[in-house]
Amino acid sequence: MIPHHRSTVLVYVAAAIAGVALGLPLLSAAAAFLITLGLASDWMARRSHAAVQVTHRMSRTAVGIDEDVEVWLTVENRQSWPLPTVHFEDVVPEGLEVRRPAPRGVQSVFRGTIVWDAFHIGARESVRHSLRVTARRRGRWLIGPARVWSRDPLGWALFERLSDAPSVLTVYPRLYRVPAAILAPTRPEGDRRGPPWHPPDPARVVGIRAYQPGDPPRLIHPYATAHTGTLQVKRLEPAGEEPMELLVLGATTSQPWEAHHPELLESLVSAAASVADQYLKTGKPLGFSLVGTVYGWPQGVSLPPARGARQWARVMTALAWAQPGGSRTSALYHRLEALAQRLKPGAHLVYTACFPRPEVAPYLQRFTRRGVRVTYIPVGPHAGRPGTEGVRVVPWTPGGPPP
């Protein structure tokens, strides 16, 4: 509670002192009466506002773009006397559009909208104000804190309260249809042997590759090694599903001091979100890494492979909270080393960025030699090619029809 006293009390105190000094008892008595009345009114207002409870609630805490959310502001009076006139003021950020404003007024301000109203609260009752907003932009948006204020019965003091904390609304990125070439399986069903209900045979050799440190000696192919003169290992058909990792570079410029491109960042985030959404809906596990600035994680986010609605929400929240940021080489190396530990032969890495990074090329070459399928999604006019052989490039700009 924040009281704001007016200068009226000081005027009455000065009048009482002047009455005593000038020998005017009626003036002193009138001033003393008004001071007593004002102090009583101030005490009652303090007691009233000390018991007022202000709460902020939303119908949902995470929505997609163009979806509606109901916001409720509840003011509860726990005293045994009413509050004649209570004013409230709420702030809606710029990424949300007010669909049903307060009855009294709504005003657009810098980077947001202010809605306000006035109402009466009886003794031991509560008043709830409802506001409907529509999400228009991806991001993490704060609604509030709500401000509630009123004056004492004589209007000498102003008391206000703020809601405990602003409400946080997460708006997920916009989703688009993903080109079939991005998520196409490595091995079509027609290449499998035996009845379709038989699982792939992990003992069947599907190819050979160069030896990598850490490969089991039992996988060394003796005839291919003798023929090439270098160690060659067998590539076995993996059992079960093909795991997938999604790597996103969140920077839209090659240098941190260059200007940020918001439209390019939205296209990048939507591309990654669309791929993750379509893949997780198949029921398969997905690992996720984002190198860039995310609210609460300045070095980015890394999620181990998982499946289901919980993983979908975690990936979409990380992409929704992605913010403009520069190039972080140390964080990129850390994410690539983590991927090198997780990616196994037969896995699929989808890598998307707004410009090629030379630090990534050696790791992509290492992954392809290991038997990992790598797909690169260039976003923007300067995305280029990864500069590594064996990497499939699928250009795609979210928003238009897939190629």
C-alpha positions as CSV (number, residue, x, y, z in Angstrom):
1,M,0.0,0.0,0.0
2,I,1.4,3.4,-1.0
3,P,-0.3,6.4,0.6
4,H,-0.1,9.9,-1.0
5,H,-1.0,12.6,1.4
6,R,-2.4,15.9,0.2
7,S,-1.6,19.3,1.6
8,T,-5.1,20.0,3.0
9,V,-4.2,18.6,6.4
10,L,-1.3,21.0,6.6
11,V,-3.6,23.9,5.8
12,Y,-5.9,23.0,8.7
13,V,-3.0,22.6,11.0
14,A,-1.8,26.1,10.0
15,A,-5.3,27.5,10.6
16,A,-5.4,26.0,14.1
17,I,-2.0,27.5,15.0
18,A,-3.1,30.9,13.6
19,G,-6.3,30.7,15.7
20,V,-4.4,30.1,18.9
21,A,-1.9,32.8,18.0
22,L,-4.5,35.4,17.1
23,G,-6.9,34.5,19.9
24,L,-9.7,33.2,17.7
25,P,-11.1,30.1,19.5
26,L,-13.7,29.4,16.9
27,L,-11.2,29.1,14.1
28,S,-9.0,26.9,16.3
29,A,-12.0,24.6,17.2
30,A,-13.1,24.4,13.6
31,A,-9.6,23.5,12.4
32,A,-9.2,20.9,15.2
33,F,-12.5,19.3,14.3
34,L,-11.5,19.1,10.6
35,I,-8.1,17.7,11.6
36,T,-9.7,15.0,13.8
37,L,-12.2,14.1,11.1
38,G,-9.4,13.9,8.5
39,L,-7.3,11.6,10.7
40,A,-10.3,9.4,11.3
41,S,-11.0,9.2,7.6
42,D,-7.3,8.5,7.0
43,W,-7.3,5.7,9.5
44,M,-10.4,4.1,8.0
45,A,-8.9,4.3,4.5
46,R,-5.7,2.7,5.7
47,R,-7.6,-0.1,7.4
48,S,-9.6,-0.6,4.2
49,H,-6.7,-0.7,1.8
50,A,-4.7,-2.9,4.1
51,A,-7.4,-5.6,3.7
52,V,-7.9,-5.2,0.0
53,Q,-6.6,-8.1,-2.1
54,V,-5.7,-7.7,-5.7
55,T,-5.1,-10.8,-7.8
56,H,-4.4,-11.4,-11.5
57,R,-5.3,-14.6,-13.3
58,M,-5.4,-15.8,-16.9
59,S,-7.5,-18.5,-18.6
60,R,-4.3,-19.9,-20.2
61,T,-0.6,-19.2,-19.7
62,A,0.6,-20.3,-23.2
63,V,-1.2,-19.8,-26.5
64,G,-0.5,-19.7,-30.2
65,I,-0.6,-16.6,-32.5
66,D,-4.2,-15.3,-33.1
67,E,-5.6,-17.2,-30.1
68,D,-7.6,-15.4,-27.4
69,V,-6.9,-15.3,-23.6
70,E,-9.2,-14.2,-20.9
71,V,-7.5,-12.0,-18.2
72,W,-9.3,-11.6,-14.8
73,L,-8.5,-8.9,-12.3
74,T,-10.2,-9.5,-8.9
75,V,-10.4,-6.9,-6.1
76,E,-11.6,-8.2,-2.8
77,N,-12.7,-6.1,0.2
78,R,-12.4,-7.9,3.5
79,Q,-13.6,-5.1,5.7
80,S,-17.1,-4.7,7.1
81,W,-17.6,-1.3,5.4
82,P,-17.8,-0.5,1.7
83,L,-15.4,1.2,-0.6
84,P,-17.4,3.9,-2.5
85,T,-15.2,4.4,-5.5
86,V,-12.3,2.2,-6.5
87,H,-10.2,2.8,-9.7
88,F,-8.1,0.3,-11.4
89,E,-5.5,0.4,-14.2
90,D,-4.0,-2.5,-16.1
91,V,-1.3,-2.6,-18.8
92,V,-1.4,-4.9,-21.8
93,P,1.9,-5.2,-23.8
94,E,2.3,-4.5,-27.5
95,G,2.3,-8.1,-28.6
96,L,-1.4,-8.5,-27.4
97,E,-4.4,-6.9,-28.9
98,V,-7.3,-5.8,-26.6
99,R,-10.5,-7.4,-27.9
100,R,-12.9,-6.4,-25.2
101,P,-11.7,-3.3,-23.3
102,A,-12.8,-2.0,-20.0
103,P,-16.2,-0.1,-19.9
104,R,-14.6,3.2,-19.0
105,G,-11.7,3.5,-21.4
106,V,-8.7,2.1,-23.3
107,Q,-5.7,4.0,-24.5
108,S,-2.7,3.1,-26.6
109,V,0.6,4.1,-25.2
110,F,4.2,3.4,-26.1
111,R,4.7,-0.4,-26.4
112,G,1.4,-1.3,-24.9
113,T,-2.2,-0.5,-24.1
114,I,-3.7,0.9,-20.8
115,V,-7.3,0.0,-19.8
116,W,-9.0,1.5,-16.7
117,D,-12.3,1.5,-15.0
118,A,-14.0,2.6,-11.7
119,F,-16.4,0.5,-9.6
120,H,-18.0,0.2,-6.1
121,I,-17.1,-2.6,-3.7
122,G,-19.5,-3.5,-0.9
123,A,-18.6,-4.8,2.5
124,R,-16.9,-8.2,2.4
125,E,-17.4,-8.7,-1.3
126,S,-15.2,-8.9,-4.4
127,V,-15.4,-7.4,-7.9
128,R,-13.9,-9.2,-10.9
129,H,-13.1,-7.4,-14.1
130,S,-12.7,-9.5,-17.3
131,L,-10.6,-8.5,-20.3
132,R,-10.1,-10.5,-23.5
133,V,-6.9,-10.2,-25.5
134,T,-5.6,-11.8,-28.7
135,A,-2.0,-12.8,-29.2
136,R,-0.5,-11.2,-32.2
137,R,3.2,-11.7,-31.8
138,R,5.5,-14.5,-30.6
139,G,7.3,-13.8,-27.3
140,R,7.1,-13.7,-23.5
141,W,4.6,-11.0,-22.5
142,L,3.9,-9.5,-19.1
143,I,0.4,-8.3,-18.4
144,G,0.3,-5.9,-15.5
145,P,1.0,-5.4,-12.7
146,A,-2.5,-4.1,-12.1
147,R,-2.8,-0.8,-10.1
148,V,-5.8,-0.2,-7.8
149,W,-6.4,3.1,-6.0
150,S,-9.0,5.2,-4.1
151,R,-9.2,8.1,-1.8
152,D,-10.3,8.4,1.8
153,P,-13.9,9.6,2.4
154,L,-12.8,13.2,2.6
155,G,-10.5,13.0,-0.4
156,W,-7.4,14.0,1.6
157,A,-5.2,11.1,0.8
158,L,-4.7,8.7,-2.1
159,F,-4.0,5.0,-1.4
160,E,-3.0,2.5,-4.1
161,R,-2.1,-1.2,-4.3
162,L,-0.4,-3.2,-7.0
163,S,-1.0,-6.9,-7.8
164,D,1.7,-9.2,-6.4
165,A,3.3,-9.9,-9.8
166,P,2.5,-9.4,-13.4
167,S,1.0,-12.4,-15.3
168,V,3.3,-14.1,-17.8
169,L,1.8,-15.1,-21.2
170,T,3.9,-17.2,-23.6
171,V,2.9,-16.9,-27.3
172,Y,4.2,-19.8,-29.3
173,P,5.7,-19.3,-32.8
174,R,3.6,-19.5,-35.9
175,L,3.6,-23.0,-37.5
176,Y,3.7,-23.9,-41.2
177,R,3.6,-27.0,-43.3
178,V,7.1,-28.6,-43.5
179,P,8.5,-29.8,-46.9
180,A,8.4,-33.5,-47.1
181,A,12.1,-33.7,-48.0
182,I,13.2,-32.5,-44.5
183,L,11.7,-35.3,-42.6
184,A,11.9,-38.0,-45.2
185,P,13.2,-41.3,-43.7
186,T,16.7,-42.5,-44.7
187,R,15.5,-46.0,-45.4
188,P,12.2,-46.4,-47.3
189,E,10.0,-49.2,-46.2
190,G,10.6,-51.0,-49.5
191,D,14.3,-51.5,-48.7
192,R,13.5,-53.6,-45.6
193,R,13.7,-57.4,-45.9
194,G,11.0,-59.7,-44.7
195,P,7.4,-59.0,-43.7
196,P,6.5,-55.4,-42.8
197,W,5.7,-56.4,-39.2
198,H,9.3,-57.5,-38.6
199,P,11.5,-54.8,-37.1
200,P,14.8,-53.8,-38.8
201,D,17.7,-56.2,-38.2
202,P,20.5,-54.4,-36.2
203,A,22.9,-57.2,-37.3
204,R,22.4,-56.5,-41.0
205,V,25.2,-54.5,-42.6
206,V,24.0,-51.6,-44.7
207,G,27.3,-50.0,-45.6
208,I,30.8,-49.2,-44.4
209,R,32.6,-46.0,-43.3
210,A,36.0,-44.9,-42.0
211,Y,37.0,-45.8,-38.5
212,Q,36.4,-43.2,-35.8
213,P,38.0,-43.2,-32.4
214,G,35.7,-45.0,-30.0
215,D,34.3,-47.4,-32.5
216,P,34.1,-51.0,-31.1
217,P,36.8,-53.3,-32.6
218,R,34.1,-55.9,-33.4
219,L,32.7,-53.6,-36.0
220,I,35.9,-53.5,-38.1
221,H,35.3,-54.8,-41.6
222,P,38.3,-57.0,-42.5
223,Y,37.8,-57.2,-46.3
224,A,37.1,-53.5,-46.7
225,T,40.1,-52.6,-44.5
226,A,42.3,-54.9,-46.6
227,H,41.0,-53.5,-49.9
228,T,41.3,-49.8,-48.9
229,G,44.4,-50.0,-46.7
230,T,42.7,-48.0,-44.0
231,L,40.5,-49.1,-41.1
232,Q,36.8,-49.4,-42.2
233,V,33.9,-50.3,-39.9
234,K,30.5,-51.7,-40.6
235,R,27.4,-49.6,-40.7
236,L,24.5,-51.6,-39.2
237,E,20.9,-50.9,-39.6
238,P,19.7,-49.4,-36.3
239,A,16.9,-51.1,-34.5
240,G,13.8,-49.1,-33.8
241,E,13.1,-45.5,-34.7
242,E,15.5,-43.0,-36.2
243,P,16.4,-40.4,-33.5
244,M,16.5,-36.8,-34.5
245,E,18.3,-33.7,-33.2
246,L,17.3,-30.1,-34.0
247,L,20.1,-27.4,-33.9
248,V,19.1,-23.8,-34.3
249,L,21.5,-20.8,-34.5
250,G,19.5,-17.8,-33.3
251,A,21.7,-15.0,-34.5
252,T,20.5,-13.1,-37.6
253,T,23.9,-11.4,-38.3
254,S,27.5,-12.6,-38.5
255,Q,28.8,-9.9,-36.1
256,P,27.3,-8.9,-32.7
257,W,27.5,-5.1,-33.6
258,E,25.5,-5.4,-36.8
259,A,21.8,-4.4,-36.9
260,H,19.2,-7.0,-35.9
261,H,16.7,-8.4,-38.5
262,P,13.4,-9.1,-36.6
263,E,11.7,-10.6,-39.7
264,L,14.6,-13.0,-40.3
265,L,14.5,-14.1,-36.7
266,E,10.8,-14.8,-36.9
267,S,11.3,-16.9,-40.0
268,L,14.1,-18.9,-38.4
269,V,12.1,-19.5,-35.2
270,S,9.0,-20.6,-37.2
271,A,11.0,-22.9,-39.4
272,A,12.5,-24.7,-36.3
273,A,9.1,-24.8,-34.5
274,S,7.4,-26.2,-37.5
275,V,10.0,-29.0,-37.9
276,A,9.8,-29.8,-34.1
277,D,6.0,-29.8,-34.1
278,Q,5.6,-32.1,-37.0
279,Y,8.3,-34.6,-35.8
280,L,7.1,-34.7,-32.2
281,K,3.5,-35.4,-33.4
282,T,4.8,-38.7,-34.9
283,G,5.6,-39.9,-31.4
284,K,9.3,-40.1,-31.9
285,P,12.0,-38.6,-29.5
286,L,13.5,-35.2,-30.4
287,G,16.6,-33.5,-29.0
288,F,16.8,-29.7,-29.2
289,S,19.6,-27.2,-29.1
290,L,19.3,-23.4,-29.6
291,V,22.4,-21.2,-29.7
292,G,21.4,-17.7,-29.0
293,T,19.7,-15.5,-26.4
294,V,16.7,-16.9,-24.6
295,Y,14.9,-15.3,-21.7
296,G,16.5,-16.8,-18.6
297,W,19.2,-18.6,-20.6
298,P,21.6,-16.0,-22.2
299,Q,23.8,-18.8,-23.7
300,G,20.9,-20.7,-25.2
301,V,19.0,-23.9,-24.4
302,S,19.9,-27.6,-24.8
303,L,17.2,-30.3,-24.2
304,P,18.0,-34.1,-24.3
305,P,15.9,-36.3,-26.6
306,A,12.4,-36.9,-25.3
307,R,8.9,-37.3,-26.7
308,G,5.4,-36.3,-25.9
309,A,3.5,-33.2,-25.0
310,R,6.0,-32.2,-22.3
311,Q,8.9,-32.1,-24.7
312,W,6.7,-30.2,-27.3
313,A,5.9,-27.5,-24.7
314,R,9.6,-27.2,-23.6
315,V,10.8,-26.8,-27.2
316,M,8.0,-24.3,-28.1
317,T,8.6,-22.3,-25.0
318,A,12.3,-22.0,-25.7
319,L,11.6,-20.9,-29.3
320,A,8.9,-18.5,-28.1
321,W,11.3,-16.9,-25.6
322,A,14.1,-16.5,-28.1
323,Q,15.4,-12.9,-28.3
324,P,17.8,-11.0,-30.6
325,G,21.4,-11.8,-29.8
326,G,24.8,-11.8,-31.3
327,S,27.1,-14.7,-32.2
328,R,28.4,-16.7,-29.2
329,T,31.3,-19.0,-30.4
330,S,31.9,-20.5,-27.0
331,A,28.2,-21.5,-26.6
332,L,28.2,-22.9,-30.2
333,Y,31.2,-25.1,-29.4
334,H,29.6,-26.4,-26.2
335,R,26.4,-27.3,-28.1
336,L,28.3,-29.1,-30.9
337,E,30.4,-31.1,-28.4
338,A,27.2,-32.2,-26.6
339,L,25.7,-33.2,-30.0
340,A,28.9,-35.2,-30.8
341,Q,28.2,-37.2,-27.6
342,R,24.5,-37.8,-28.4
343,L,24.5,-38.5,-32.1
344,K,24.9,-42.1,-33.0
345,P,25.1,-43.8,-36.5
346,G,21.6,-43.7,-38.1
347,A,20.5,-40.5,-36.3
348,H,19.2,-37.4,-38.2
349,L,20.5,-33.9,-37.5
350,V,18.4,-30.9,-38.8
351,Y,20.4,-27.7,-38.7
352,T,19.0,-24.3,-39.5
353,A,20.6,-20.9,-39.5
354,C,20.5,-17.5,-41.2
355,F,24.2,-17.6,-42.3
356,P,26.9,-20.3,-42.5
357,R,29.3,-20.6,-39.5
358,P,32.8,-21.9,-40.3
359,E,33.0,-23.5,-36.8
360,V,30.1,-25.9,-37.7
361,A,31.6,-27.4,-40.9
362,P,34.2,-29.7,-39.1
363,Y,31.5,-31.1,-36.9
364,L,29.1,-31.7,-39.8
365,Q,31.9,-33.6,-41.6
366,R,32.5,-35.6,-38.5
367,F,28.8,-36.4,-38.2
368,T,28.4,-37.5,-41.8
369,R,31.4,-39.8,-41.6
370,R,29.9,-41.4,-38.5
371,G,26.8,-42.2,-40.4
372,V,24.6,-39.4,-39.2
373,R,22.2,-37.9,-41.8
374,V,22.5,-34.1,-41.8
375,T,19.9,-31.7,-43.3
376,Y,20.6,-28.0,-43.5
377,I,17.7,-25.5,-43.7
378,P,19.0,-22.1,-44.8
379,V,16.8,-19.2,-43.8
380,G,17.2,-15.8,-45.4
381,P,19.2,-14.4,-48.4
382,H,22.6,-14.9,-46.8
383,A,22.2,-18.4,-45.4
384,G,24.3,-20.0,-48.1
385,R,25.5,-23.6,-47.9
386,P,27.2,-25.4,-45.0
387,G,30.4,-26.1,-47.0
388,T,30.5,-29.8,-46.1
389,E,29.9,-32.7,-48.5
390,G,27.2,-35.2,-47.7
391,V,24.9,-32.5,-46.2
392,R,21.5,-32.3,-47.7
393,V,20.4,-28.7,-48.3
394,V,16.6,-27.9,-48.3
395,P,15.9,-24.2,-48.8
396,W,12.7,-23.1,-47.2
397,T,11.1,-19.8,-46.2
398,P,8.3,-20.2,-43.7
399,G,5.2,-18.4,-44.8
400,G,5.1,-19.5,-48.4
401,P,4.2,-22.8,-49.9
402,P,6.9,-25.4,-49.3
403,P,9.0,-26.3,-52.4
